[in-house]
Amino acid sequence: MAGGFIAFQVADAEAQCPTTVETASHFGERTHAVRFHNDGANTATIYYVNSEFGAIGNCRIAPGETQYLSKRRIFHRFWSSSADVWGVGGYCMR
């Protein structure tokens, strides 16, 4: 996230990332960011979609890597190419 942050406040339970666009998750209805972690042995892709499941963008996450992605709108959703990717919604504290 641009500008960095001091802490990430968890606001929901960690869950496996859905693996289809139809099941994409917002990882907390009111959260503004999501912490992702890849527990797998392979690089995965995280996909970012709007409320109608239209593509906004994507990024890759390496094995063992943790990434924090912000949502432009709280109702936007994410899904992954691998069930080894876990996510938890929350807030970045500056």
C-alpha positions in Angstrom: 0.0 0.0 0.0 1.3 3.4 -0.9 2.8 5.4 1.9 3.1 2.5 4.2 1.2 1.8 7.4 2.0 1.1 11.0 -0.4 -1.8 11.8 -3.1 -3.9 10.2 -6.3 -4.2 12.3 -8.0 -7.5 11.7 -11.8 -7.2 11.4 -12.9 -10.6 10.3 -11.9 -14.3 10.4 -9.2 -15.5 8.0 -10.5 -17.6 5.2 -9.3 -19.5 2.1 -9.6 -17.3 -0.9 -12.3 -18.4 -3.3 -11.1 -19.9 -6.6 -13.8 -18.8 -9.0 -15.0 -15.3 -9.9 -18.6 -16.4 -9.1 -17.6 -17.0 -5.5 -15.3 -14.0 -5.1 -15.3 -12.6 -1.5 -15.1 -9.0 -0.1 -13.4 -10.4 3.0 -15.6 -8.3 5.3 -18.4 -6.1 4.2 -17.1 -2.9 5.7 -13.4 -3.4 5.5 -11.1 -1.3 3.4 -8.1 -3.6 2.9 -7.3 -7.3 2.8 -4.2 -9.2 4.0 -3.4 -12.1 1.8 -0.9 -14.9 2.5 0.1 -17.7 0.1 0.6 -21.0 2.1 1.3 -23.0 -1.1 4.4 -24.1 -2.9 3.5 -22.3 -6.1 3.0 -18.7 -7.2 -0.7 -17.8 -7.3 -2.7 -14.9 -8.9 -5.1 -12.7 -6.9 -7.9 -11.3 -9.0 -9.7 -8.0 -8.0 -13.3 -7.6 -9.3 -16.2 -5.2 -8.8 -19.6 -6.0 -7.3 -20.8 -7.3 -10.7 -17.7 -9.5 -11.0 -16.1 -7.4 -13.7 -12.3 -7.5 -13.7 -10.5 -4.5 -12.1 -7.0 -6.0 -11.9 -4.8 -8.8 -10.6 -1.4 -9.5 -9.1 0.8 -12.5 -8.3 1.7 -13.7 -4.9 4.8 -15.9 -4.4 4.9 -18.9 -2.1 5.2 -17.8 1.6 4.5 -14.2 0.6 2.1 -11.8 2.4 0.5 -8.9 0.6 -1.9 -6.1 1.7 -4.4 -4.9 -0.9 -6.8 -2.0 -0.5 -10.3 -2.0 -2.0 -11.4 1.1 -3.9 -15.0 0.3 -2.7 -15.9 -1.8 0.3 -18.2 -4.0 -1.8 -15.4 -5.0 -4.3 -14.2 -8.6 -4.2 -11.2 -10.9 -4.6 -10.6 -14.5 -5.7 -7.4 -16.5 -6.4 -6.1 -19.1 -8.8 -5.2 -21.2 -5.7 -7.0 -22.4 -2.6 -3.6 -22.1 -0.8 -4.1 -18.3 -0.7 -5.8 -17.1 2.5 -7.2 -13.6 3.2 -8.5 -11.6 6.1 -10.3 -8.2 5.9 -9.3 -5.3 8.0 -8.0 -1.7 8.2 -4.5 -0.3 7.7 -3.6 2.0 10.6 -1.3 4.9 9.9 
